[in-house]
Amino acid sequence: MIRTVTATRYVTPLREGGSLPALIEADDDGLYVLKFRGAGQGPKVLIAELLCGELGRALGLPVPEIVFVELDPALGRNEPDGEIQDLVEASGGLNLALDFLPGALAFDPLNLAAVDPDLASAIVWFDAFITNVDRTPRNTNLLLWHRRLQLIDHGAALIFHHTWADYQTRALSPFAAIKDHVLLPAAADIRSADARLAPLVMPDRIAALVALLPDVWLDNGAPFADASTQRAAYADFLNRRIRAPRAFVEEALNARAQRV
């Protein structure tokens, strides 16, 4: 289950992200990093964030808690920045956020030697599976919190859903972009990660994940009759991608052999 909170205060913009996420306070007194539905790439970023983040958590990967956030457009009226006002106004209703991790530091790629090889292998496998193009040395999307890695920002994953044409064939793609993954040199046993994690991505787990997708985020210009058929397409993609043989595993192994 995903908790739903209500935003009560816009604290500050986080300008490191291209979609201008924000630190907000909610009615449970918690602080969250809010991803706006009205940002440039629209709800697809929230869909990828939700599906991939919750899948990562289900696989035992360290992902901060994800919550739904109800946002009142009036929350941005006192902001002096017109861009922020417009973004909040366009995002009224249901949005998505991650638990704010106070004191967390961005992962330094120079500290690869300190990363557990099993964890690195699992993260590389996971990102190849979800086609995440955005965990590179330039933009690691990894935090260190209490000396533990945390995976954030999965909005750039599931790249197939930006163009649904031929998605069933693309589910079988090897994902060449894994060669740029920041943790690839530390991922010493990707094949063991595959043997451990792939059996956990079961059809019923995928069905439970896609059932979380709110109707309001779906059927937004995609070639589907309704939200339920679009959920079914997401499930179809993930089920096809996890079936053996998994070309993305061999691609990751080959890419690592060329990096080390």
Residue pairs with C-beta under 8 A, 6 or more apart in sequence:
2 50
2 54
2 66
2 67
2 68
2 212
3 65
3 67
3 68
4 67
4 68
4 69
4 70
4 94
5 26
5 27
5 28
5 30
5 32
5 67
5 68
5 69
5 70
5 97
6 26
6 27
6 69
6 70
6 71
6 72
7 24
7 25
7 26
7 27
7 34
7 69
7 70
7 71
7 72
7 75
7 95
8 24
8 25
8 26
8 27
8 75
9 24
9 25
9 75
10 22
10 24
10 75
10 76
10 79
10 84
10 88
11 22
11 23
11 24
11 25
11 31
12 22
12 23
13 20
13 21
13 22
13 23
13 81
13 84
14 20
14 21
14 22
14 23
14 33
17 153
18 40
19 35
19 36
19 39
19 40
19 41
19 45
19 155
20 36
20 39
20 83
20 84
20 87
21 33
21 34
21 35
21 36
22 33
22 34
22 36
22 84
23 31
23 32
23 33
23 34
23 100
24 31
24 32
24 34
24 69
24 75
24 97
25 31
25 32
26 32
26 67
26 69
26 97
30 99
30 100
31 99
31 100
31 102
32 67
32 69
32 97
32 98
32 99
32 100
33 97
33 98
33 99
33 100
33 152
34 69
34 71
34 95
34 96
34 97
35 45
35 46
35 49
35 95
35 96
35 97
35 98
35 155
36 71
36 87
36 88
36 90
36 91
36 95
37 43
37 46
37 90
37 91
37 93
37 94
37 95
37 96
37 217
38 87
38 88
38 89
38 90
38 91
38 92
39 45
39 87
39 91
41 155
42 220
43 216
43 217
43 218
43 220
44 158
44 161
44 162
44 220
45 155
45 156
46 95
46 96
46 155
46 217
47 158
47 161
47 213
47 217
47 218
47 234
48 130
48 154
48 155
48 156
48 157
48 158
48 161
49 66
49 96
49 98
49 153
49 154
49 155
50 66
50 96
50 212
50 213
51 130
51 158
51 209
51 210
51 212
51 213
51 234
51 238
52 130
52 132
52 154
52 157
52 158
53 63
53 66
53 98
53 151
53 154
54 63
54 66
54 209
54 212
55 126
55 130
55 201
55 205
55 209
56 63
56 126
56 151
56 154
57 63
57 66
58 200
58 205
58 209
59 122
59 126
59 197
59 200
59 201
60 122
61 122
61 123
61 126
61 151
62 148
62 149
62 150
62 151
63 98
63 150
63 151
63 152
64 98
64 99
64 100
64 101
64 150
64 152
65 98
65 99
66 96
66 97
66 98
66 99
67 96
67 97
67 98
67 99
68 94
68 95
68 96
68 97
68 214
69 94
69 95
69 96
69 97
70 93
70 94
70 95
71 88
71 91
71 92
71 93
71 94
71 95
72 92
73 88
73 89
73 91
73 92
75 88
76 84
76 85
76 87
76 88
76 89
77 85
79 85
79 88
93 216
94 214
94 216
94 217
98 152
101 143
101 145
101 150
103 145
104 143
104 144
104 145
104 150
105 143
105 144
105 145
106 140
106 142
106 143
106 144
107 140
107 142
107 143
107 144
107 149
107 182
109 137
109 140
109 182
112 120
112 182
112 183
112 185
112 186
113 186
115 149
115 183
115 186
117 186
117 187
117 188
117 189
118 189
118 192
118 193
119 149
120 183
120 186
120 187
120 188
121 187
121 188
121 189
121 190
121 192
121 193
122 193
122 196
122 197
123 135
123 149
123 151
123 183
123 187
124 178
124 181
124 183
124 184
124 187
124 190
124 193
124 252
124 256
125 187
125 190
125 193
125 194
125 197
125 249
125 252
126 132
126 197
127 135
127 157
127 178
127 181
128 175
128 178
128 181
128 248
128 249
128 251
128 252
129 201
129 241
129 242
129 246
129 248
130 154
130 157
130 158
131 157
131 158
131 159
131 160
131 173
131 175
131 177
132 154
132 156
132 157
133 156
133 157
133 159
133 177
134 141
134 153
134 155
134 156
134 157
135 141
135 142
135 181
135 182
135 183
136 180
136 181
136 182
137 180
137 182
140 182
141 151
141 152
141 153
141 154
142 149
142 150
142 151
142 152
142 182
142 183
143 149
143 150
143 152
144 150
158 234
158 237
160 167
160 170
160 171
160 237
161 167
161 222
161 234
161 237
164 222
164 223
164 233
167 233
167 237
168 236
168 237
168 240
171 236
171 237
171 238
171 240
171 241
172 240
172 241
172 247
173 247
173 248
174 247
174 248
174 250
174 251
175 247
175 248
175 251
175 252
176 251
176 255
178 184
178 248
178 251
178 252
178 255
179 255
179 258
179 259
181 187
181 252
181 255
184 252
184 255
184 256
184 259
185 256
185 259
185 260
187 193
187 252
187 256
190 249
190 252
190 253
190 256
191 249
191 253
194 246
194 249
198 242
198 244
198 246
201 238
201 242
203 235
203 239
206 235
206 238
206 239
206 242
207 235
209 238
210 231
210 232
210 234
210 235
210 238
211 231
213 227
213 230
213 231
213 234
215 227
218 224
218 227
218 230
218 231
219 226
219 227
219 230
222 230
224 230
224 233
241 248
